[in-house]
Amino acid sequence: MFLEPQLIIELALMGICAGFLAGLLGIGGGMIMVPFMTIILESQGFPADYVVKMAVATSLATICFTSLSSVRAHHKRGAVLWPVARVLAPGILVGSLIGAQIAVALPTKVLGMVFSLFIAFSATQMFLDRKPKPTRTLPGPAGMFGMGGVIGLLSSVVGAGGAFVSVPFMTWCNIKIHQAVATSAALGFPIALAGTLGYILAGQSLPDMPPGAFGYVYVPGLLVIATASISTAPLGARTAHSMDIRPLKRAFAVVLYLLAAYFLMR
């Protein structure tokens, strides 16, 4: 499908920002991509009943590429806690598949409201930056599977990489912030892959789907955003390891509050 130059520029800029933030903060970029993707799809005249779900699905598909680029950069610095990622991954896969089906079943307005509340919650977590008790550690296998399920389900519903839950959870368990960010980046891939497959299956054979749609995934937008994001994710990761990201997280939280308010008004 042919894309207009202006649309390509808009999608590429969104991918550049999402990729950098994915590497910097361990987020998948859904907090940025979904609101703006919704606006872009609406401007293209896509059916109103599909735009939010397509924005979420396309965001998740993009995270498949962004997370791989980001985690590669973090792994080179030895920051990814692979044993933690492996224990959380099974629950994440189950939760992500279930979450995609829940999101598809929700009315568009309800899904939009859920996403707005999710953004506000994520912003609040960034602002609070609470310190855990020194003795707190990660739970056992059952607790990690359950936590993985929660991360996967919530992430799949709102089209995010899971860092809004996984980073606070890991730091709450006394994992260093840079390691939590790096491990969250690694968790973004199973979340995004399972969620994307769920949205593709749920969107098959729907009437009036726009050209370029594969299930709920808007493939032309995915290609542009993914190409742009994988080029900036390593830069974000390098930046994260060379600075204290807590002040930046608070500034980013202000942007998230504004996005949440805008999404609710729409």
TIVEX-154910 format. One record per residue (C-alpha): chain; x, y, z. Coordinates in steps of 0.5 Angstrom, whole numbers, plus 500, padded with zeros to 3 digits. Each point is the difference from the previous one (the first is absolute). Last residue first. Layout:
N
  finu    x    y    z
     A    X    Y    Z
...
***
This chain:
266
  finu    x    y    z
     A  478  525  546
     A  500  504  507
     A  502  493  503
     A  506  499  495
     A  502  508  501
     A  500  499  508
     A  504  493  499
     A  505  504  495
     A  501  506  505
     A  501  495  506
     A  505  496  495
     A  504  506  499
     A  501  502  507
     A  502  493  501
     A  506  501  495
     A  502  506  505
     A  500  495  506
     A  504  494  496
     A  505  505  498
     A  502  502  507
     A  500  492  501
     A  505  499  494
     A  506  501  504
     A  505  500  494
     A  505  496  496
     A  497  493  500
     A  493  503  498
     A  503  504  494
     A  503  493  497
     A  493  497  500
     A  497  506  497
     A  505  500  494
     A  499  493  499
     A  492  501  500
     A  502  505  494
     A  501  496  494
     A  495  495  502
     A  494  505  501
     A  501  503  492
     A  499  493  497
     A  495  498  505
     A  495  506  499
     A  501  500  492
     A  498  492  500
     A  495  501  505
     A  496  505  496
     A  500  496  494
     A  498  494  504
     A  494  503  504
     A  499  494  505
     A  492  499  501
     A  500  494  496
     A  505  501  495
     A  498  507  498
     A  503  503  493
     A  494  502  497
     A  494  502  505
     A  496  495  504
     A  493  501  498
     A  497  493  502
     A  504  496  505
     A  503  493  497
     A  506  500  505
     A  501  505  505
     A  500  495  506
     A  505  496  497
     A  505  506  499
     A  498  503  507
     A  502  494  503
     A  507  499  496
     A  502  507  502
     A  499  499  507
     A  504  494  500
     A  506  503  497
     A  499  507  503
     A  500  496  507
     A  506  495  498
     A  504  506  497
     A  499  505  506
     A  503  496  505
     A  507  501  498
     A  499  508  501
     A  497  499  507
     A  507  496  501
     A  504  506  498
     A  495  505  504
     A  500  496  506
     A  508  499  499
     A  501  508  500
     A  495  501  506
     A  504  495  504
     A  495  494  503
     A  498  501  507
     A  493  496  499
     A  497  507  499
     A  505  502  495
     A  497  493  496
     A  493  502  501
     A  501  507  498
     A  503  498  494
     A  495  494  498
     A  494  504  501
     A  501  506  495
     A  505  496  497
     A  495  496  497
     A  502  501  492
     A  493  504  499
     A  494  499  496
     A  495  501  505
     A  496  493  501
     A  507  496  498
     A  504  504  505
     A  495  499  506
     A  499  492  498
     A  508  499  499
     A  502  504  507
     A  494  496  504
     A  502  494  497
     A  507  501  502
     A  498  502  507
     A  497  493  500
     A  506  496  497
     A  504  504  505
     A  496  498  506
     A  500  493  498
     A  507  500  499
     A  502  503  507
     A  500  508  501
     A  505  505  499
     A  504  503  506
     A  498  505  505
     A  505  501  506
     A  502  507  499
     A  493  502  500
     A  498  503  493
     A  501  508  498
     A  494  503  496
     A  501  504  494
     A  494  504  501
     A  500  503  493
     A  502  495  496
     A  494  495  503
     A  495  506  499
     A  502  501  493
     A  499  492  499
     A  493  501  503
     A  498  506  496
     A  502  496  494
     A  496  494  502
     A  494  505  501
     A  500  502  493
     A  501  493  497
     A  494  498  504
     A  496  506  498
     A  502  498  493
     A  498  493  501
     A  493  502  502
     A  499  505  495
     A  502  494  495
     A  495  495  503
     A  504  494  503
     A  500  493  497
     A  506  502  496
     A  504  502  506
     A  498  494  504
     A  502  495  494
     A  507  504  500
     A  501  499  508
     A  499  493  500
     A  506  499  495
     A  504  505  504
     A  498  496  506
     A  502  493  498
     A  507  503  497
     A  501  504  506
     A  499  494  505
     A  506  496  496
     A  505  506  499
     A  500  502  508
     A  505  495  501
     A  504  501  494
     A  501  507  501
     A  502  499  507
     A  505  495  498
     A  502  505  494
     A  502  506  505
     A  502  505  494
     A  505  505  502
     A  506  497  497
     A  502  506  496
     A  500  496  494
     A  493  498  502
     A  497  507  501
     A  502  501  492
     A  497  493  498
     A  494  502  505
     A  498  506  496
     A  500  497  493
     A  496  494  502
     A  495  505  504
     A  499  504  494
     A  499  495  495
     A  494  496  504
     A  498  507  502
     A  498  502  494
     A  495  494  500
     A  497  502  506
     A  499  507  498
     A  497  498  494
     A  495  496  504
     A  498  506  505
     A  499  505  494
     A  496  495  496
     A  496  499  506
     A  499  507  501
     A  498  501  493
     A  495  494  499
     A  494  503  502
     A  501  507  497
     A  501  497  493
     A  507  503  497
     A  499  506  496
     A  508  502  500
     A  499  505  505
     A  497  495  505
     A  506  495  499
     A  505  506  501
     A  496  502  507
     A  500  493  502
     A  507  499  499
     A  502  506  504
     A  496  498  506
     A  503  493  499
     A  507  501  498
     A  502  504  506
     A  498  496  506
     A  501  494  495
     A  508  501  500
     A  502  494  503
     A  503  503  506
     A  507  498  503
     A  501  507  501
     A  505  502  496
     A  500  495  495
     A  493  500  499
     A  500  508  500
     A  505  500  494
     A  495  495  496
     A  494  504  502
     A  503  506  498
     A  503  498  493
     A  493  496  499
     A  496  506  501
     A  504  504  495
     A  500  494  495
     A  492  500  500
     A  500  507  499
     A  505  501  494
     A  496  494  497
     A  494  503  501
     A  502  507  497
     A  503  496  494
     A  494  496  498
     A  500  493  501
     A  499  495  494
     A  497  493  502
***
